[in-house]
C-alpha cells in the first residue's frame, strides 16, 4: 500500500470512527456559535489580547469584534482585564466558565464508547493503536496543514 492508498484508507476509517464514537449530548444550556468558539480558542492559544488585536486576527472590524466580545462577556465566558504593562490598554481573557465551555467543545469523542470498544481489544492491540496514532501525529507539527483537498 503506497502513501496515497494508506491516506485514503485512513480517511475512510477516521470518518467511521468519528461517526461511531462522537459524543452525543443534548445541550443543556448555552451552545456557543462557531464564531464564539473560534474567539475562545484563539484566546486560549495566544493569551490575553485587545479587541483591536482580535479584530485584526479575524479580519473583522473593531465594531464587529467588540460586539462578539460583549456577547461573550455577557455570558461570562471572557473578562476584561487591565494590561499590567500599559494600564491604558484593556485586554480580553478567558474566564473559568469560558475555559469550561471551550473544553467541552473540544471533547468530540465519547470516552465511554471508546472505553467499551477498547475493552474488547487485546492490550497489545490497544497499545499498538495508540502508539501508531502518536507516530502519525509526530509527522505533522501541530497547527500545520495544507489546503489541498
TORGUVO-530666 format. One record per atom (N, C-alpha, C): residue number from 1; residue in one letter; atom name; x, y, z. Coordinates in steps of 0.05 Angstrom, whole numbers, plus 5000, padded with zeros to 4 digits. Each point is the difference from the previous one (the first is absolute). Layout:
{atom NUM "A" "CA" {X Y Z}}
...
This chain:
{atom 1 "X" "N" {5017 4977 5000}}
{atom 1 "X" "CA" {4983 5023 5000}}
{atom 1 "X" "C" {5018 5025 5000}}
{atom 2 "X" "N" {4997 5017 4980}}
{atom 2 "X" "CA" {5016 5024 4999}}
{atom 2 "X" "C" {4988 5022 5019}}
{atom 3 "X" "N" {5013 5023 5001}}
{atom 3 "X" "CA" {4991 5021 5018}}
{atom 3 "X" "C" {4972 5010 4994}}
{atom 4 "X" "N" {4993 5003 4974}}
{atom 4 "X" "CA" {4974 5009 4993}}
{atom 4 "X" "C" {4978 4980 5008}}
{atom 5 "X" "N" {5005 4975 4994}}
{atom 5 "X" "CA" {4981 4979 5008}}
{atom 5 "X" "C" {4996 4999 5030}}
{atom 6 "X" "N" {5022 5002 5015}}
{atom 6 "X" "CA" {4998 5000 5029}}
{atom 6 "X" "C" {4984 5024 5010}}
{atom 7 "X" "N" {5005 5023 4987}}
{atom 7 "X" "CA" {4986 5025 5008}}
{atom 7 "X" "C" {4970 4997 4995}}
{atom 8 "X" "N" {4993 4989 4977}}
{atom 8 "X" "CA" {4971 4997 4994}}
{atom 8 "X" "C" {4987 4980 5018}}
{atom 9 "X" "N" {5014 4978 5007}}
{atom 9 "X" "CA" {4989 4980 5018}}
{atom 9 "X" "C" {4996 5012 5028}}
{atom 10 "X" "N" {5021 5015 5009}}
{atom 10 "X" "CA" {4998 5013 5026}}
{atom 10 "X" "C" {4978 5020 5001}}
{atom 11 "X" "N" {4997 5015 4978}}
{atom 11 "X" "CA" {4979 5020 4998}}
{atom 11 "X" "C" {4972 4988 5004}}
{atom 12 "X" "N" {4996 4977 4987}}
{atom 12 "X" "CA" {4974 4987 5003}}
{atom 12 "X" "C" {4996 4989 5028}}
{atom 13 "X" "N" {5021 4988 5011}}
{atom 13 "X" "CA" {4999 4989 5027}}
{atom 13 "X" "C" {4995 5022 5021}}
{atom 14 "X" "N" {5014 5023 4996}}
{atom 14 "X" "CA" {4997 5022 5019}}
{atom 14 "X" "C" {4972 5010 5000}}
{atom 15 "X" "N" {4988 5003 4976}}
{atom 15 "X" "CA" {4972 5010 4999}}
{atom 15 "X" "C" {4981 4980 5014}}
{atom 16 "X" "N" {5005 4974 4997}}
{atom 16 "X" "CA" {4984 4980 5013}}
{atom 16 "X" "C" {5003 5001 5030}}
{atom 17 "X" "N" {5025 5002 5009}}
{atom 17 "X" "CA" {5006 5002 5029}}
{atom 17 "X" "C" {4986 5024 5011}}
{atom 18 "X" "N" {5002 5023 4987}}
{atom 18 "X" "CA" {4987 5024 5010}}
{atom 18 "X" "C" {4970 4996 5001}}
{atom 19 "X" "N" {4989 4989 4979}}
{atom 19 "X" "CA" {4971 4995 5000}}
{atom 19 "X" "C" {4990 4982 5022}}
{atom 20 "X" "N" {5015 4980 5006}}
{atom 20 "X" "CA" {4992 4980 5020}}
{atom 20 "X" "C" {5006 5009 5029}}
{atom 21 "X" "N" {5021 5015 5004}}
{atom 21 "X" "CA" {5009 5006 5027}}
{atom 21 "X" "C" {4996 5029 5008}}
{atom 22 "X" "N" {4987 5016 4984}}
{atom 22 "X" "CA" {4997 5028 5007}}
{atom 22 "X" "C" {4981 5003 5023}}
{atom 23 "X" "N" {5004 5020 5016}}
{atom 23 "X" "CA" {4982 5006 5022}}
{atom 23 "X" "C" {4973 5008 4990}}
{atom 24 "X" "N" {4980 4989 5012}}
{atom 24 "X" "CA" {4973 5007 4993}}
{atom 24 "X" "C" {4986 5010 5025}}
{atom 25 "X" "N" {5001 5026 5004}}
{atom 25 "X" "CA" {4988 5012 5024}}
{atom 25 "X" "C" {4980 5021 4991}}
{atom 26 "X" "N" {4979 5001 5015}}
{atom 26 "X" "CA" {4981 5021 4995}}
{atom 26 "X" "C" {5009 5025 5016}}
{atom 27 "X" "N" {5002 5022 4986}}
{atom 27 "X" "CA" {5009 5024 5014}}
{atom 27 "X" "C" {4980 5007 5023}}
{atom 28 "X" "N" {5012 5004 5024}}
{atom 28 "X" "CA" {4983 5006 5022}}
{atom 28 "X" "C" {4999 5030 5005}}
{atom 29 "X" "N" {5015 5014 4985}}
{atom 29 "X" "CA" {5001 5029 5004}}
{atom 29 "X" "C" {5011 5014 4975}}
{atom 30 "X" "N" {5018 5018 5005}}
{atom 30 "X" "CA" {5012 5016 4979}}
{atom 30 "X" "C" {5017 4983 4981}}
{atom 31 "X" "N" {4995 5002 4974}}
{atom 31 "X" "CA" {5017 4987 4980}}
{atom 31 "X" "C" {5013 5023 4984}}
{atom 32 "X" "N" {5026 5003 5003}}
{atom 32 "X" "CA" {5013 5023 4986}}
{atom 32 "X" "C" {5001 4996 4970}}
{atom 33 "X" "N" {4998 5022 4986}}
{atom 33 "X" "CA" {5002 5000 4971}}
{atom 33 "X" "C" {5028 4993 4992}}
{atom 34 "X" "N" {5004 4991 4975}}
{atom 34 "X" "CA" {5027 4995 4990}}
{atom 34 "X" "C" {5018 5025 5003}}
{atom 35 "X" "N" {4989 5023 4995}}
{atom 35 "X" "CA" {5014 5025 5002}}
{atom 35 "X" "C" {5009 5005 5029}}
{atom 36 "X" "N" {4983 4995 5019}}
{atom 36 "X" "CA" {5007 5004 5028}}
{atom 36 "X" "C" {5021 4980 5009}}
{atom 37 "X" "N" {4997 4975 4991}}
{atom 37 "X" "CA" {5021 4979 5006}}
{atom 37 "X" "C" {5027 5008 4988}}
{atom 38 "X" "N" {5000 5011 4976}}
{atom 38 "X" "CA" {5025 5008 4988}}
{atom 38 "X" "C" {5014 5022 5017}}
{atom 39 "X" "N" {4984 5019 5010}}
{atom 39 "X" "CA" {5012 5021 5017}}
{atom 39 "X" "C" {5010 4988 5026}}
{atom 40 "X" "N" {4985 4982 5013}}
{atom 40 "X" "CA" {5009 4987 5024}}
{atom 40 "X" "C" {5026 4984 4995}}
{atom 41 "X" "N" {5000 4985 4979}}
{atom 41 "X" "CA" {5023 4984 4993}}
{atom 41 "X" "C" {5025 5018 4995}}
{atom 42 "X" "N" {4996 5022 4986}}
{atom 42 "X" "CA" {5022 5018 4994}}
{atom 42 "X" "C" {5011 5012 5027}}
{atom 43 "X" "N" {4983 5008 5017}}
{atom 43 "X" "CA" {5008 5010 5026}}
{atom 43 "X" "C" {5016 4979 5016}}
{atom 44 "X" "N" {4990 4975 4999}}
{atom 44 "X" "CA" {5013 4978 5014}}
{atom 44 "X" "C" {5029 4996 4990}}
{atom 45 "X" "N" {5003 5002 4973}}
{atom 45 "X" "CA" {5026 4995 4988}}
{atom 45 "X" "C" {5019 5024 5002}}
{atom 46 "X" "N" {4990 5024 4999}}
{atom 46 "X" "CA" {5017 5024 4999}}
{atom 46 "X" "C" {5003 5014 5027}}
{atom 47 "X" "N" {4981 4997 5017}}
{atom 47 "X" "CA" {4999 5015 5025}}
{atom 47 "X" "C" {4984 5025 4997}}
{atom 48 "X" "N" {5000 5016 5021}}
{atom 48 "X" "CA" {4984 5025 4999}}
{atom 48 "X" "C" {5008 5018 4977}}
{atom 49 "X" "N" {4980 5013 4988}}
{atom 49 "X" "CA" {5006 5020 4979}}
{atom 49 "X" "C" {4978 5021 4999}}
{atom 50 "X" "N" {5005 5021 4985}}
{atom 50 "X" "CA" {4981 5022 4998}}
{atom 50 "X" "C" {4979 4993 4979}}
{atom 51 "X" "N" {4978 5014 5001}}
{atom 51 "X" "CA" {4979 4997 4980}}
{atom 51 "X" "C" {5012 5006 4972}}
{atom 52 "X" "N" {5017 5020 4998}}
{atom 52 "X" "CA" {5012 5008 4975}}
{atom 52 "X" "C" {5017 4977 4989}}
{atom 53 "X" "N" {5016 4988 5017}}
{atom 53 "X" "CA" {5017 4977 4992}}
{atom 53 "X" "C" {4982 4977 4990}}
{atom 54 "X" "N" {4979 4994 5015}}
{atom 54 "X" "CA" {4981 4979 4992}}
{atom 54 "X" "C" {4987 5006 4973}}
{atom 55 "X" "N" {4992 5025 4996}}
{atom 55 "X" "CA" {4987 5008 4975}}
{atom 55 "X" "C" {5020 4996 4977}}
{atom 56 "X" "N" {5025 5007 5004}}
{atom 56 "X" "CA" {5020 4997 4980}}
{atom 56 "X" "C" {5004 4971 4993}}
{atom 57 "X" "N" {5001 4983 5020}}
{atom 57 "X" "CA" {5004 4971 4995}}
{atom 57 "X" "C" {4977 4988 4984}}
{atom 58 "X" "N" {4976 5008 5007}}
{atom 58 "X" "CA" {4976 4988 4987}}
{atom 58 "X" "C" {4991 5016 4975}}
{atom 59 "X" "N" {5015 5020 4993}}
{atom 59 "X" "CA" {4994 5017 4977}}
{atom 59 "X" "C" {4971 5011 5002}}
{atom 60 "X" "N" {4994 5010 5023}}
{atom 60 "X" "CA" {4974 5012 5006}}
{atom 60 "X" "C" {5004 5029 5008}}
{atom 61 "X" "N" {4979 5016 4997}}
{atom 61 "X" "CA" {5002 5027 5009}}
{atom 61 "X" "C" {5001 5000 5031}}
{atom 62 "X" "N" {5011 5022 5011}}
{atom 62 "X" "CA" {5001 5002 5029}}
{atom 62 "X" "C" {4971 4999 5012}}
{atom 63 "X" "N" {4982 5013 4986}}
{atom 63 "X" "CA" {4972 5001 5010}}
{atom 63 "X" "C" {4988 4971 5000}}
{atom 64 "X" "N" {5005 4985 4979}}
{atom 64 "X" "CA" {4990 4972 5000}}
{atom 64 "X" "C" {5012 4983 5022}}
{atom 65 "X" "N" {5027 5003 5004}}
{atom 65 "X" "CA" {5013 4985 5020}}
{atom 65 "X" "C" {4991 5009 5028}}
{atom 66 "X" "N" {4995 5025 5004}}
{atom 66 "X" "CA" {4990 5010 5026}}
{atom 66 "X" "C" {4973 4988 5006}}
{atom 67 "X" "N" {4984 4997 4980}}
{atom 67 "X" "CA" {4973 4987 5004}}
{atom 67 "X" "C" {5003 4971 5008}}
{atom 68 "X" "N" {5018 4986 4987}}
{atom 68 "X" "CA" {5005 4972 5008}}
{atom 68 "X" "C" {5010 4998 5028}}
{atom 69 "X" "N" {5019 5016 5007}}
{atom 69 "X" "CA" {5012 5001 5027}}
{atom 69 "X" "C" {4978 5007 5021}}
{atom 70 "X" "N" {4983 5019 4994}}
{atom 70 "X" "CA" {4979 5007 5018}}
{atom 70 "X" "C" {4981 4977 5005}}
{atom 71 "X" "N" {4993 4985 4979}}
{atom 71 "X" "CA" {4983 4976 5003}}
{atom 71 "X" "C" {5014 4979 5018}}
{atom 72 "X" "N" {5026 4995 4995}}
{atom 72 "X" "CA" {5014 4981 5016}}
{atom 72 "X" "C" {5003 5009 5029}}
{atom 73 "X" "N" {5004 5026 5004}}
{atom 73 "X" "CA" {5002 5011 5027}}
{atom 73 "X" "C" {4973 4998 5014}}
{atom 74 "X" "N" {4978 5006 4986}}
{atom 74 "X" "CA" {4974 4998 5013}}
{atom 74 "X" "C" {4994 4971 5009}}
{atom 75 "X" "N" {5011 4981 4987}}
{atom 75 "X" "CA" {4996 4972 5007}}
{atom 75 "X" "C" {5021 4991 5021}}
{atom 76 "X" "N" {5018 5017 5007}}
{atom 76 "X" "CA" {5020 4994 5020}}
{atom 76 "X" "C" {5023 4983 4989}}
{atom 77 "X" "N" {5003 4999 4974}}
{atom 77 "X" "CA" {5021 4983 4988}}
{atom 77 "X" "C" {5027 5014 4997}}
{atom 78 "X" "N" {4999 5026 5000}}
{atom 78 "X" "CA" {5025 5016 4999}}
{atom 78 "X" "C" {4998 5023 5020}}
{atom 79 "X" "N" {5022 5010 5008}}
{atom 79 "X" "CA" {5001 5023 5018}}
{atom 79 "X" "C" {5020 5021 4989}}
{atom 80 "X" "N" {4995 5024 5007}}
{atom 80 "X" "CA" {5018 5022 4992}}
{atom 80 "X" "C" {5019 5004 5024}}
{atom 81 "X" "N" {5026 5001 4994}}
{atom 81 "X" "CA" {5020 5004 5021}}
{atom 81 "X" "C" {5019 5022 4991}}
{atom 82 "X" "N" {5010 5014 5020}}
{atom 82 "X" "CA" {5020 5022 4994}}
{atom 82 "X" "C" {5026 4987 4992}}
{atom 83 "X" "N" {5013 5012 4980}}
{atom 83 "X" "CA" {5027 4991 4991}}
{atom 83 "X" "C" {5020 5010 5021}}
{atom 84 "X" "N" {5014 4981 5012}}
{atom 84 "X" "CA" {5019 5007 5022}}
{atom 84 "X" "C" {5024 5016 4989}}
{atom 85 "X" "N" {5005 4998 4974}}
{atom 85 "X" "CA" {5023 5015 4989}}
{atom 85 "X" "C" {4992 5028 4991}}
{atom 86 "X" "N" {4974 5003 4993}}
{atom 86 "X" "CA" {4990 5026 4990}}
{atom 86 "X" "C" {4971 5003 5010}}
{atom 87 "X" "N" {4997 5015 5022}}
{atom 87 "X" "CA" {4973 5002 5012}}
{atom 87 "X" "C" {4979 5013 4982}}
{atom 88 "X" "N" {5009 5013 4979}}
{atom 88 "X" "CA" {4980 5012 4981}}
{atom 88 "X" "C" {4986 4979 4983}}
{atom 89 "X" "N" {5012 4976 4998}}
{atom 89 "X" "CA" {4989 4979 4984}}
{atom 89 "X" "C" {4983 4981 5017}}
{atom 90 "X" "N" {4978 4991 4987}}
{atom 90 "X" "CA" {4983 4979 5013}}
{atom 90 "X" "C" {5002 4975 4983}}
{atom 91 "X" "N" {5005 4978 5013}}
{atom 91 "X" "CA" {5003 4974 4987}}
{atom 91 "X" "C" {4975 4983 5004}}
{atom 92 "X" "N" {4996 4982 4982}}
{atom 92 "X" "CA" {4978 4981 5002}}
{atom 92 "X" "C" {5013 4973 5008}}
{atom 93 "X" "N" {4989 4986 5019}}
{atom 93 "X" "CA" {5011 4975 5008}}
{atom 93 "X" "C" {4978 4980 5007}}
{atom 94 "X" "N" {5006 4975 4998}}
{atom 94 "X" "CA" {4981 4979 5006}}
{atom 94 "X" "C" {4993 4999 5030}}
{atom 95 "X" "N" {4975 4997 5006}}
{atom 95 "X" "CA" {4992 4996 5028}}
{atom 95 "X" "C" {5000 4969 5005}}
{atom 96 "X" "N" {4997 4993 5024}}
{atom 96 "X" "CA" {4998 4971 5006}}
{atom 96 "X" "C" {4977 4987 4985}}
{atom 97 "X" "N" {4978 5014 4998}}
{atom 97 "X" "CA" {4977 4989 4985}}
{atom 97 "X" "C" {5007 4998 4971}}
{atom 98 "X" "N" {5015 5019 4989}}
{atom 98 "X" "CA" {5008 4998 4972}}
{atom 98 "X" "C" {5018 4976 4995}}
{atom 99 "X" "N" {5018 4995 5019}}
{atom 99 "X" "CA" {5018 4976 4997}}
{atom 99 "X" "C" {4983 4974 5001}}
{atom 100 "X" "N" {4980 4999 5017}}
{atom 100 "X" "CA" {4983 4977 5001}}
{atom 100 "X" "C" {4984 4995 4974}}
{atom 101 "X" "N" {4989 5022 4990}}
{atom 101 "X" "CA" {4985 4998 4975}}
{atom 101 "X" "C" {5018 4991 4977}}
{atom 102 "X" "N" {5024 5011 4999}}
{atom 102 "X" "CA" {5019 4992 4979}}
{atom 102 "X" "C" {5008 4971 5003}}
{atom 103 "X" "N" {5006 4992 5025}}
{atom 103 "X" "CA" {5007 4972 5005}}
{atom 103 "X" "C" {4979 4981 4992}}
{atom 104 "X" "N" {4975 5007 5006}}
{atom 104 "X" "CA" {4977 4984 4992}}
{atom 104 "X" "C" {4998 4997 4970}}
{atom 105 "X" "N" {5004 5022 4986}}
{atom 105 "X" "CA" {4998 5000 4971}}
{atom 105 "X" "C" {5022 4984 4987}}
{atom 106 "X" "N" {5023 4998 5013}}
{atom 106 "X" "CA" {5023 4985 4989}}
{atom 106 "X" "C" {4996 4970 5004}}
{atom 107 "X" "N" {4985 4992 5019}}
{atom 107 "X" "CA" {4996 4971 5005}}
{atom 107 "X" "C" {4979 4989 4980}}
{atom 108 "X" "N" {5009 4993 4977}}
{atom 108 "X" "CA" {4982 4991 4979}}
{atom 108 "X" "C" {4994 4970 5000}}
{atom 109 "X" "N" {5018 4984 5013}}
{atom 109 "X" "CA" {4996 4972 5001}}
{atom 109 "X" "C" {4990 4991 5027}}
{atom 110 "X" "N" {4984 4979 5001}}
{atom 110 "X" "CA" {4990 4990 5025}}
{atom 110 "X" "C" {5020 4981 5013}}
{atom 111 "X" "N" {5010 5007 5023}}
{atom 111 "X" "CA" {5018 4982 5015}}
{atom 111 "X" "C" {4986 4974 5006}}
{atom 112 "X" "N" {4974 5002 5008}}
{atom 112 "X" "CA" {4985 4975 5007}}
{atom 112 "X" "C" {4999 4981 4977}}
{atom 113 "X" "N" {4993 5010 4976}}
{atom 113 "X" "CA" {4999 4983 4976}}
{atom 113 "X" "C" {5027 4989 4993}}
{atom 114 "X" "N" {5020 5016 5001}}
{atom 114 "X" "CA" {5028 4991 4994}}
{atom 114 "X" "C" {5009 4979 5020}}
{atom 115 "X" "N" {4994 5005 5025}}
{atom 115 "X" "CA" {5008 4980 5021}}
{atom 115 "X" "C" {4987 4973 4994}}
{atom 116 "X" "N" {4974 5001 4993}}
{atom 116 "X" "CA" {4986 4975 4994}}
{atom 116 "X" "C" {5014 4985 4977}}
{atom 117 "X" "N" {5008 5015 4979}}
{atom 117 "X" "CA" {5013 4987 4977}}
{atom 117 "X" "C" {5028 4990 5008}}
{atom 118 "X" "N" {5015 5017 5014}}
{atom 118 "X" "CA" {5027 4992 5007}}
{atom 118 "X" "C" {5000 4976 5019}}
{atom 119 "X" "N" {4980 4998 5017}}
{atom 119 "X" "CA" {4998 4977 5018}}
{atom 119 "X" "C" {4998 4974 4985}}
{atom 120 "X" "N" {4990 5000 4975}}
{atom 120 "X" "CA" {4997 4976 4984}}
{atom 120 "X" "C" {5025 4993 4984}}
{atom 121 "X" "N" {5021 5017 5001}}
{atom 121 "X" "CA" {5024 4995 4986}}
{atom 121 "X" "C" {5022 4990 5019}}
{atom 122 "X" "N" {5018 4982 4990}}
{atom 122 "X" "CA" {5022 4992 5017}}
{atom 122 "X" "C" {5018 5025 5007}}
{atom 123 "X" "N" {5013 4998 5022}}
{atom 123 "X" "CA" {5016 5022 5010}}
{atom 123 "X" "C" {5021 5008 4979}}
{atom 124 "X" "N" {5012 4980 4987}}
{atom 124 "X" "CA" {5021 5006 4980}}
{atom 124 "X" "C" {4989 5016 4976}}
{atom 125 "X" "N" {4975 4995 4992}}
{atom 125 "X" "CA" {4988 5015 4978}}
{atom 125 "X" "C" {4994 5028 5009}}
{atom 126 "X" "N" {4990 5003 5025}}
{atom 126 "X" "CA" {4995 5027 5011}}
{atom 126 "X" "C" {5025 5017 4999}}
{atom 127 "X" "N" {5022 4988 5010}}
{atom 127 "X" "CA" {5026 5014 5001}}
{atom 127 "X" "C" {5009 5007 4972}}
{atom 128 "X" "N" {4999 4981 4982}}
{atom 128 "X" "CA" {5009 5004 4972}}
{atom 128 "X" "C" {4984 5022 4987}}
{atom 129 "X" "N" {4974 5000 5004}}
{atom 129 "X" "CA" {4983 5020 4987}}
{atom 129 "X" "C" {5008 5028 5010}}
{atom 130 "X" "N" {5003 5003 5026}}
{atom 130 "X" "CA" {5007 5026 5011}}
{atom 130 "X" "C" {5028 5009 4992}}
{atom 131 "X" "N" {5019 4981 5000}}
{atom 131 "X" "CA" {5027 5007 4991}}
{atom 131 "X" "C" {5001 5008 4971}}
{atom 132 "X" "N" {4984 4986 4983}}
{atom 132 "X" "CA" {5000 5006 4972}}
{atom 132 "X" "C" {4988 5028 4995}}
{atom 133 "X" "N" {4979 5006 5014}}
{atom 133 "X" "CA" {4988 5027 4997}}
{atom 133 "X" "C" {5020 5022 5010}}
{atom 134 "X" "N" {5014 4994 5021}}
{atom 134 "X" "CA" {5020 5019 5010}}
{atom 134 "X" "C" {5022 5004 4979}}
{atom 135 "X" "N" {5009 4979 4987}}
{atom 135 "X" "CA" {5020 5002 4979}}
{atom 135 "X" "C" {4990 5016 4976}}
{atom 136 "X" "N" {4975 4995 4993}}
{atom 136 "X" "CA" {4988 5016 4978}}
{atom 136 "X" "C" {4999 5029 5007}}
{atom 137 "X" "N" {4992 5007 5024}}
{atom 137 "X" "CA" {4999 5028 5008}}
{atom 137 "X" "C" {5027 5013 5000}}
{atom 138 "X" "N" {5021 4985 5006}}
{atom 138 "X" "CA" {5027 5011 5000}}
{atom 138 "X" "C" {5010 5008 4972}}
{atom 139 "X" "N" {4987 4990 4979}}
{atom 139 "X" "CA" {5008 5007 4973}}
{atom 139 "X" "C" {4991 5028 4992}}
{atom 140 "X" "N" {4981 5011 5014}}
{atom 140 "X" "CA" {4989 5026 4993}}
{atom 140 "X" "C" {4998 5017 5025}}
{atom 141 "X" "N" {5017 5020 5002}}
{atom 141 "X" "CA" {4999 5017 5024}}
{atom 141 "X" "C" {4972 5012 5004}}
{atom 142 "X" "N" {4993 5005 5024}}
{atom 142 "X" "CA" {4974 5011 5007}}
{atom 142 "X" "C" {4997 5027 4985}}
{atom 143 "X" "N" {4975 5006 4992}}
{atom 143 "X" "CA" {4993 5025 4988}}
{atom 143 "X" "C" {5009 5003 4971}}
{atom 144 "X" "N" {5013 4979 4989}}
{atom 144 "X" "CA" {5007 5002 4972}}
{atom 144 "X" "C" {4980 4984 4984}}
{atom 145 "X" "N" {4998 5006 4975}}
{atom 145 "X" "CA" {4982 4986 4982}}
{atom 145 "X" "C" {5001 5013 4973}}
{atom 146 "X" "N" {4990 4986 4981}}
{atom 146 "X" "CA" {5000 5011 4973}}
{atom 146 "X" "C" {4971 5000 4990}}
{atom 147 "X" "N" {4994 5020 4984}}
{atom 147 "X" "CA" {4973 5002 4988}}
{atom 147 "X" "C" {5002 4987 4972}}
{atom 148 "X" "N" {5000 4973 5000}}
{atom 148 "X" "CA" {5004 4987 4974}}
{atom 148 "X" "C" {4978 4981 4993}}
{atom 149 "X" "N" {4981 4996 5018}}
{atom 149 "X" "CA" {4979 4980 4994}}
{atom 149 "X" "C" {4974 5014 4991}}
